[in-house]
């Protein structure tokens, strides 16, 4: 939907600014295909960045991939 695409856009901007929670959400959006086409490689990349930034939930999400 349009709201999902808008959320994806803003998460992407914030993730590129190195905001760990946005990186995490962007990874989940890629993983689940919310607001964009599913892309497991990009999901893994963003979740790995998030984990490197110390955002705890990313480890669990990566482990479930």
N, CA, C and O atoms as a CHARMM CRD file, in Angstrom:
* protein
*
  260
    1    1 UNK  N      0.83100  -1.18900   0.00000 PROA 1      0.00000
    2    1 UNK  CA     0.00000   0.00000   0.00000 PROA 1      0.00000
    3    1 UNK  C      0.87300   1.24900   0.00000 PROA 1      0.00000
    4    1 UNK  O      2.08900   1.18100   0.18200 PROA 1      0.00000
    5    2 UNK  N      0.23000   2.37800  -0.20600 PROA 2      0.00000
    6    2 UNK  CA     0.95600   3.63800  -0.25100 PROA 2      0.00000
    7    2 UNK  C      1.63600   3.95000   1.09000 PROA 2      0.00000
    8    2 UNK  O      2.75400   4.46400   1.10800 PROA 2      0.00000
    9    3 UNK  N      0.98100   3.65000   2.18900 PROA 3      0.00000
   10    3 UNK  CA     1.58100   3.90400   3.49800 PROA 3      0.00000
   11    3 UNK  C      2.82600   3.05000   3.71100 PROA 3      0.00000
   12    3 UNK  O      3.80800   3.52400   4.28300 PROA 3      0.00000
   13    4 UNK  N      2.79700   1.79400   3.25800 PROA 4      0.00000
   14    4 UNK  CA     3.96900   0.92500   3.37500 PROA 4      0.00000
   15    4 UNK  C      5.13400   1.47400   2.55700 PROA 4      0.00000
   16    4 UNK  O      6.28000   1.45600   3.00600 PROA 4      0.00000
   17    5 UNK  N      4.83600   1.96000   1.35700 PROA 5      0.00000
   18    5 UNK  CA     5.87400   2.52300   0.50000 PROA 5      0.00000
   19    5 UNK  C      6.45500   3.79400   1.12600 PROA 5      0.00000
   20    5 UNK  O      7.66100   4.02900   1.05800 PROA 5      0.00000
   21    6 UNK  N      5.60500   4.59500   1.72300 PROA 6      0.00000
   22    6 UNK  CA     6.06300   5.82300   2.38600 PROA 6      0.00000
   23    6 UNK  C      6.94900   5.46700   3.59000 PROA 6      0.00000
   24    6 UNK  O      8.00100   6.07400   3.79000 PROA 6      0.00000
   25    7 UNK  N      6.52200   4.49300   4.37900 PROA 7      0.00000
   26    7 UNK  CA     7.31400   4.06300   5.53100 PROA 7      0.00000
   27    7 UNK  C      8.66500   3.52300   5.06900 PROA 7      0.00000
   28    7 UNK  O      9.69600   3.83000   5.66700 PROA 7      0.00000
   29    8 UNK  N      8.65900   2.72000   4.00900 PROA 8      0.00000
   30    8 UNK  CA     9.90300   2.18100   3.46600 PROA 8      0.00000
   31    8 UNK  C     10.84700   3.31900   3.08500 PROA 8      0.00000
   32    8 UNK  O     12.03500   3.27300   3.40400 PROA 8      0.00000
   33    9 UNK  N     10.33300   4.32200   2.41400 PROA 9      0.00000
   34    9 UNK  CA    11.13600   5.47000   1.98900 PROA 9      0.00000
   35    9 UNK  C     11.81600   6.13300   3.18900 PROA 9      0.00000
   36    9 UNK  O     13.01700   6.39800   3.15600 PROA 9      0.00000
   37   10 UNK  N     11.05500   6.39700   4.23300 PROA 10     0.00000
   38   10 UNK  CA    11.61400   7.09000   5.39400 PROA 10     0.00000
   39   10 UNK  C     12.55600   6.20200   6.19700 PROA 10     0.00000
   40   10 UNK  O     13.55500   6.68800   6.72700 PROA 10     0.00000
   41   11 UNK  N     12.25600   4.91200   6.29700 PROA 11     0.00000
   42   11 UNK  CA    13.19500   4.00400   6.96500 PROA 11     0.00000
   43   11 UNK  C     14.51300   3.95600   6.20000 PROA 11     0.00000
   44   11 UNK  O     15.58700   3.90500   6.79900 PROA 11     0.00000
   45   12 UNK  N     14.42300   3.97400   4.88400 PROA 12     0.00000
   46   12 UNK  CA    15.63100   3.93000   4.06100 PROA 12     0.00000
   47   12 UNK  C     16.48800   5.17500   4.29100 PROA 12     0.00000
   48   12 UNK  O     17.70700   5.07400   4.42200 PROA 12     0.00000
   49   13 UNK  N     15.86400   6.32700   4.33800 PROA 13     0.00000
   50   13 UNK  CA    16.60400   7.57000   4.59400 PROA 13     0.00000
   51   13 UNK  C     17.26900   7.52900   5.97600 PROA 13     0.00000
   52   13 UNK  O     18.44200   7.87500   6.11600 PROA 13     0.00000
   53   14 UNK  N     16.52200   7.10900   6.97900 PROA 14     0.00000
   54   14 UNK  CA    17.06300   7.05800   8.34300 PROA 14     0.00000
   55   14 UNK  C     18.14100   5.98300   8.46800 PROA 14     0.00000
   56   14 UNK  O     19.13600   6.17800   9.16600 PROA 14     0.00000
   57   15 UNK  N     17.94700   4.86000   7.79900 PROA 15     0.00000
   58   15 UNK  CA    18.94300   3.77800   7.83700 PROA 15     0.00000
   59   15 UNK  C     20.25700   4.22900   7.21200 PROA 15     0.00000
   60   15 UNK  O     21.33400   3.90500   7.71300 PROA 15     0.00000
   61   16 UNK  N     20.16700   4.96600   6.13300 PROA 16     0.00000
   62   16 UNK  CA    21.37700   5.48800   5.49300 PROA 16     0.00000
   63   16 UNK  C     22.08000   6.52100   6.36100 PROA 16     0.00000
   64   16 UNK  O     23.26800   6.78400   6.17600 PROA 16     0.00000
   65   17 UNK  N     21.35400   7.10700   7.30300 PROA 17     0.00000
   66   17 UNK  CA    21.93800   8.04500   8.26500 PROA 17     0.00000
   67   17 UNK  C     22.47500   7.30500   9.49300 PROA 17     0.00000
   68   17 UNK  O     22.85800   7.93000  10.48200 PROA 17     0.00000
   69   18 UNK  N     22.50000   5.97100   9.42100 PROA 18     0.00000
   70   18 UNK  CA    23.08600   5.09700  10.44400 PROA 18     0.00000
   71   18 UNK  C     22.25400   5.00200  11.72900 PROA 18     0.00000
   72   18 UNK  O     22.81100   4.80900  12.81000 PROA 18     0.00000
   73   19 UNK  N     20.95000   5.13300  11.62200 PROA 19     0.00000
   74   19 UNK  CA    20.06200   4.96100  12.76900 PROA 19     0.00000
   75   19 UNK  C     19.72400   3.47100  12.88000 PROA 19     0.00000
   76   19 UNK  O     19.04600   2.92000  12.01400 PROA 19     0.00000
   77   20 UNK  N     20.19600   2.82900  13.93900 PROA 20     0.00000
   78   20 UNK  CA    20.10400   1.37200  14.06300 PROA 20     0.00000
   79   20 UNK  C     18.66400   0.86200  14.01100 PROA 20     0.00000
   80   20 UNK  O     18.40400  -0.14600  13.35500 PROA 20     0.00000
   81   21 UNK  N     17.73500   1.51800  14.67300 PROA 21     0.00000
   82   21 UNK  CA    16.35000   1.02800  14.66100 PROA 21     0.00000
   83   21 UNK  C     15.75300   1.10800  13.26100 PROA 21     0.00000
   84   21 UNK  O     14.95800   0.24900  12.88200 PROA 21     0.00000
   85   22 UNK  N     16.12300   2.11900  12.49500 PROA 22     0.00000
   86   22 UNK  CA    15.64400   2.22900  11.11500 PROA 22     0.00000
   87   22 UNK  C     16.28500   1.15400  10.24300 PROA 22     0.00000
   88   22 UNK  O     15.63000   0.60500   9.35700 PROA 22     0.00000
   89   23 UNK  N     17.55000   0.85100  10.48500 PROA 23     0.00000
   90   23 UNK  CA    18.22100  -0.21300   9.74400 PROA 23     0.00000
   91   23 UNK  C     17.52300  -1.54900  10.00100 PROA 23     0.00000
   92   23 UNK  O     17.32800  -2.34900   9.08600 PROA 23     0.00000
   93   24 UNK  N     17.16000  -1.76900  11.23800 PROA 24     0.00000
   94   24 UNK  CA    16.45400  -2.99200  11.60900 PROA 24     0.00000
   95   24 UNK  C     15.10900  -3.07900  10.88800 PROA 24     0.00000
   96   24 UNK  O     14.78300  -4.10200  10.28500 PROA 24     0.00000
   97   25 UNK  N     14.34600  -2.01300  10.95400 PROA 25     0.00000
   98   25 UNK  CA    13.03300  -2.01900  10.29700 PROA 25     0.00000
   99   25 UNK  C     13.16300  -2.14300   8.79100 PROA 25     0.00000
  100   25 UNK  O     12.36100  -2.82900   8.15600 PROA 25     0.00000
  101   26 UNK  N     14.15400  -1.49500   8.21000 PROA 26     0.00000
  102   26 UNK  CA    14.36900  -1.61500   6.77300 PROA 26     0.00000
  103   26 UNK  C     14.69500  -3.06300   6.40700 PROA 26     0.00000
  104   26 UNK  O     14.20400  -3.58100   5.40300 PROA 26     0.00000
  105   27 UNK  N     15.52200  -3.71000   7.22200 PROA 27     0.00000
  106   27 UNK  CA    15.81600  -5.11900   6.98800 PROA 27     0.00000
  107   27 UNK  C     14.56900  -5.97900   7.02500 PROA 27     0.00000
  108   27 UNK  O     14.39700  -6.87200   6.19500 PROA 27     0.00000
  109   28 UNK  N     13.69500  -5.70800   7.98900 PROA 28     0.00000
  110   28 UNK  CA    12.44200  -6.46100   8.07100 PROA 28     0.00000
  111   28 UNK  C     11.53500  -6.17300   6.88000 PROA 28     0.00000
  112   28 UNK  O     10.87500  -7.07900   6.37200 PROA 28     0.00000
  113   29 UNK  N     11.49800  -4.92900   6.43400 PROA 29     0.00000
  114   29 UNK  CA    10.68600  -4.58100   5.26400 PROA 29     0.00000
  115   29 UNK  C     11.17400  -5.34500   4.04200 PROA 29     0.00000
  116   29 UNK  O     10.37100  -5.88100   3.27700 PROA 29     0.00000
  117   30 UNK  N     12.49900  -5.39600   3.85800 PROA 30     0.00000
  118   30 UNK  CA    13.04200  -6.17500   2.73800 PROA 30     0.00000
  119   30 UNK  C     12.73300  -7.65800   2.90900 PROA 30     0.00000
  120   30 UNK  O     12.38400  -8.33300   1.94100 PROA 30     0.00000
  121   31 UNK  N     12.85700  -8.15800   4.10300 PROA 31     0.00000
  122   31 UNK  CA    12.61700  -9.57300   4.36000 PROA 31     0.00000
  123   31 UNK  C     11.17200  -9.95200   4.05000 PROA 31     0.00000
  124   31 UNK  O     10.91500 -10.99400   3.44700 PROA 31     0.00000
  125   32 UNK  N     10.24700  -9.12100   4.45700 PROA 32     0.00000
  126   32 UNK  CA     8.81700  -9.42100   4.31800 PROA 32     0.00000
  127   32 UNK  C      8.16900  -8.81000   3.07700 PROA 32     0.00000
  128   32 UNK  O      6.99900  -9.07200   2.80100 PROA 32     0.00000
  129   33 UNK  N      8.91200  -8.00500   2.33300 PROA 33     0.00000
  130   33 UNK  CA     8.34700  -7.38400   1.13900 PROA 33     0.00000
  131   33 UNK  C      7.31600  -6.32000   1.47500 PROA 33     0.00000
  132   33 UNK  O      6.28100  -6.23000   0.81500 PROA 33     0.00000
  133   34 UNK  N      7.58200  -5.52600   2.48100 PROA 34     0.00000
  134   34 UNK  CA     6.66500  -4.45400   2.88300 PROA 34     0.00000
  135   34 UNK  C      7.13300  -3.15800   2.23200 PROA 34     0.00000
  136   34 UNK  O      8.23100  -2.68000   2.51800 PROA 34     0.00000
  137   35 UNK  N      6.31800  -2.59400   1.37000 PROA 35     0.00000
  138   35 UNK  CA     6.65300  -1.34200   0.70700 PROA 35     0.00000
  139   35 UNK  C      7.68800  -1.47800  -0.39300 PROA 35     0.00000
  140   35 UNK  O      8.07100  -0.48400  -1.01100 PROA 35     0.00000
  141   36 UNK  N      8.13700  -2.67800  -0.64200 PROA 36     0.00000
  142   36 UNK  CA     9.14000  -2.96900  -1.66600 PROA 36     0.00000
  143   36 UNK  C      9.05500  -4.45500  -2.01500 PROA 36     0.00000
  144   36 UNK  O      8.30800  -5.20900  -1.39200 PROA 36     0.00000
  145   37 UNK  N      9.81500  -4.85500  -3.00100 PROA 37     0.00000
  146   37 UNK  CA     9.88000  -6.27300  -3.33900 PROA 37     0.00000
  147   37 UNK  C     10.73000  -6.98900  -2.29400 PROA 37     0.00000
  148   37 UNK  O     11.71900  -6.43000  -1.82000 PROA 37     0.00000
  149   38 UNK  N     10.36200  -8.21200  -1.92900 PROA 38     0.00000
  150   38 UNK  CA    11.20400  -8.95500  -0.98500 PROA 38     0.00000
  151   38 UNK  C     12.61100  -9.14300  -1.55500 PROA 38     0.00000
  152   38 UNK  O     12.78600  -9.40900  -2.74400 PROA 38     0.00000
  153   39 UNK  N     13.59600  -9.00000  -0.68800 PROA 39     0.00000
  154   39 UNK  CA    14.98100  -9.16800  -1.11200 PROA 39     0.00000
  155   39 UNK  C     15.76700  -9.66900   0.09900 PROA 39     0.00000
  156   39 UNK  O     16.16000  -8.89000   0.96700 PROA 39     0.00000
  157   40 UNK  N     15.98200 -10.96000   0.13800 PROA 40     0.00000
  158   40 UNK  CA    16.62400 -11.57400   1.29500 PROA 40     0.00000
  159   40 UNK  C     18.07100 -11.10300   1.46000 PROA 40     0.00000
  160   40 UNK  O     18.54100 -10.95100   2.58800 PROA 40     0.00000
  161   41 UNK  N     18.77100 -10.87300   0.36900 PROA 41     0.00000
  162   41 UNK  CA    20.16100 -10.41900   0.45800 PROA 41     0.00000
  163   41 UNK  C     20.24400  -9.03800   1.10900 PROA 41     0.00000
  164   41 UNK  O     21.08100  -8.81300   1.98300 PROA 41     0.00000
  165   42 UNK  N     19.37600  -8.11000   0.68500 PROA 42     0.00000
  166   42 UNK  CA    19.37000  -6.77900   1.29300 PROA 42     0.00000
  167   42 UNK  C     18.86400  -6.83100   2.73100 PROA 42     0.00000
  168   42 UNK  O     19.33400  -6.07700   3.58300 PROA 42     0.00000
  169   43 UNK  N     17.91800  -7.70700   3.00100 PROA 43     0.00000
  170   43 UNK  CA    17.43600  -7.86100   4.37600 PROA 43     0.00000
  171   43 UNK  C     18.58700  -8.28300   5.27400 PROA 43     0.00000
  172   43 UNK  O     18.78200  -7.72300   6.35300 PROA 43     0.00000
  173   44 UNK  N     19.33400  -9.25600   4.83200 PROA 44     0.00000
  174   44 UNK  CA    20.47000  -9.75600   5.62700 PROA 44     0.00000
  175   44 UNK  C     21.53000  -8.66800   5.80200 PROA 44     0.00000
  176   44 UNK  O     22.09900  -8.52000   6.88400 PROA 44     0.00000
  177   45 UNK  N     21.79000  -7.91600   4.74600 PROA 45     0.00000
  178   45 UNK  CA    22.78600  -6.84100   4.81500 PROA 45     0.00000
  179   45 UNK  C     22.38600  -5.79100   5.85400 PROA 45     0.00000
  180   45 UNK  O     23.20600  -5.38700   6.67800 PROA 45     0.00000
  181   46 UNK  N     21.12700  -5.35100   5.81500 PROA 46     0.00000
  182   46 UNK  CA    20.68600  -4.31800   6.75900 PROA 46     0.00000
  183   46 UNK  C     20.61700  -4.84600   8.18500 PROA 46     0.00000
  184   46 UNK  O     20.95700  -4.13200   9.12800 PROA 46     0.00000
  185   47 UNK  N     20.18900  -6.06600   8.34700 PROA 47     0.00000
  186   47 UNK  CA    20.13300  -6.63200   9.69500 PROA 47     0.00000
  187   47 UNK  C     21.53700  -6.83000  10.26200 PROA 47     0.00000
  188   47 UNK  O     21.75000  -6.66100  11.46300 PROA 47     0.00000
  189   48 UNK  N     22.49000  -7.18300   9.41100 PROA 48     0.00000
  190   48 UNK  CA    23.87400  -7.33000   9.86000 PROA 48     0.00000
  191   48 UNK  C     24.44900  -5.97900  10.27500 PROA 48     0.00000
  192   48 UNK  O     25.16600  -5.89200  11.27200 PROA 48     0.00000
  193   49 UNK  N     24.14400  -4.92900   9.52200 PROA 49     0.00000
  194   49 UNK  CA    24.58800  -3.58200   9.90900 PROA 49     0.00000
  195   49 UNK  C     23.99500  -3.20200  11.25700 PROA 49     0.00000
  196   49 UNK  O     24.66900  -2.62900  12.11200 PROA 49     0.00000
  197   50 UNK  N     22.73900  -3.52700  11.42600 PROA 50     0.00000
  198   50 UNK  CA    22.06000  -3.21200  12.67500 PROA 50     0.00000
  199   50 UNK  C     22.71900  -3.92700  13.84100 PROA 50     0.00000
  200   50 UNK  O     22.94800  -3.33200  14.89400 PROA 50     0.00000
  201   51 UNK  N     23.02000  -5.19100  13.65300 PROA 51     0.00000
  202   51 UNK  CA    23.67200  -5.96000  14.70600 PROA 51     0.00000
  203   51 UNK  C     25.03900  -5.35000  15.02400 PROA 51     0.00000
  204   51 UNK  O     25.42400  -5.27100  16.19000 PROA 51     0.00000
  205   52 UNK  N     25.76200  -4.92700  14.01100 PROA 52     0.00000
  206   52 UNK  CA    27.07100  -4.30200  14.21500 PROA 52     0.00000
  207   52 UNK  C     26.94600  -3.00200  15.00200 PROA 52     0.00000
  208   52 UNK  O     27.88000  -2.60300  15.69900 PROA 52     0.00000
  209   53 UNK  N     25.80500  -2.34600  14.89300 PROA 53     0.00000
  210   53 UNK  CA    25.55200  -1.11700  15.64800 PROA 53     0.00000
  211   53 UNK  C     25.02500  -1.39700  17.05200 PROA 53     0.00000
  212   53 UNK  O     24.70100  -0.47000  17.79400 PROA 53     0.00000
  213   54 UNK  N     24.94000  -2.67500  17.41500 PROA 54     0.00000
  214   54 UNK  CA    24.55700  -3.04400  18.76800 PROA 54     0.00000
  215   54 UNK  C     23.06800  -3.09700  19.03300 PROA 54     0.00000
  216   54 UNK  O     22.65100  -3.06100  20.19100 PROA 54     0.00000
  217   55 UNK  N     22.26000  -3.18200  18.00000 PROA 55     0.00000
  218   55 UNK  CA    20.80600  -3.24700  18.17200 PROA 55     0.00000
  219   55 UNK  C     20.41500  -4.70800  18.39500 PROA 55     0.00000
  220   55 UNK  O     20.41900  -5.50300  17.45500 PROA 55     0.00000
  221   56 UNK  N     20.08200  -5.05600  19.62400 PROA 56     0.00000
  222   56 UNK  CA    19.85700  -6.43000  20.06100 PROA 56     0.00000
  223   56 UNK  C     18.92200  -7.28600  19.23300 PROA 56     0.00000
  224   56 UNK  O     19.28000  -8.42000  18.91600 PROA 56     0.00000
  225   57 UNK  N     17.73300  -6.80500  18.86200 PROA 57     0.00000
  226   57 UNK  CA    16.79700  -7.65900  18.12800 PROA 57     0.00000
  227   57 UNK  C     17.31800  -8.15800  16.77000 PROA 57     0.00000
  228   57 UNK  O     16.79500  -9.13400  16.23100 PROA 57     0.00000
  229   58 UNK  N     18.32000  -7.50900  16.22800 PROA 58     0.00000
  230   58 UNK  CA    18.84000  -7.92200  14.92100 PROA 58     0.00000
  231   58 UNK  C     19.43100  -9.32300  14.96600 PROA 58     0.00000
  232   58 UNK  O     19.29100 -10.08000  14.00500 PROA 58     0.00000
  233   59 UNK  N     20.07600  -9.67400  16.04300 PROA 59     0.00000
  234   59 UNK  CA    20.68200 -11.00800  16.15900 PROA 59     0.00000
  235   59 UNK  C     19.63000 -12.09500  16.02200 PROA 59     0.00000
  236   59 UNK  O     19.84800 -13.08500  15.32400 PROA 59     0.00000
  237   60 UNK  N     18.49400 -11.92100  16.68100 PROA 60     0.00000
  238   60 UNK  CA    17.42100 -12.89500  16.60200 PROA 60     0.00000
  239   60 UNK  C     16.86600 -12.97900  15.18000 PROA 60     0.00000
  240   60 UNK  O     16.63400 -14.07200  14.66400 PROA 60     0.00000
  241   61 UNK  N     16.65600 -11.82700  14.55200 PROA 61     0.00000
  242   61 UNK  CA    16.11900 -11.80900  13.19100 PROA 61     0.00000
  243   61 UNK  C     17.07800 -12.49700  12.22400 PROA 61     0.00000
  244   61 UNK  O     16.64200 -13.24600  11.35000 PROA 61     0.00000
  245   62 UNK  N     18.37100 -12.25200  12.37200 PROA 62     0.00000
  246   62 UNK  CA    19.35300 -12.91300  11.51000 PROA 62     0.00000
  247   62 UNK  C     19.36500 -14.41800  11.73800 PROA 62     0.00000
  248   62 UNK  O     19.51700 -15.19900  10.79900 PROA 62     0.00000
  249   63 UNK  N     19.20400 -14.81200  12.98600 PROA 63     0.00000
  250   63 UNK  CA    19.18700 -16.24100  13.30600 PROA 63     0.00000
  251   63 UNK  C     17.98300 -16.97400  12.74300 PROA 63     0.00000
  252   63 UNK  O     18.03200 -18.18800  12.54500 PROA 63     0.00000
  253   64 UNK  N     16.90800 -16.25100  12.48300 PROA 64     0.00000
  254   64 UNK  CA    15.69300 -16.85800  11.95400 PROA 64     0.00000
  255   64 UNK  C     15.67900 -16.89400  10.43100 PROA 64     0.00000
  256   64 UNK  O     14.76300 -17.46300   9.83700 PROA 64     0.00000
  257   65 UNK  N     16.67800 -16.29600   9.79400 PROA 65     0.00000
  258   65 UNK  CA    16.71100 -16.26600   8.32000 PROA 65     0.00000
  259   65 UNK  C     17.18300 -17.59500   7.75400 PROA 65     0.00000
  260   65 UNK  O     17.27200 -17.75000   6.53600 PROA 65     0.00000
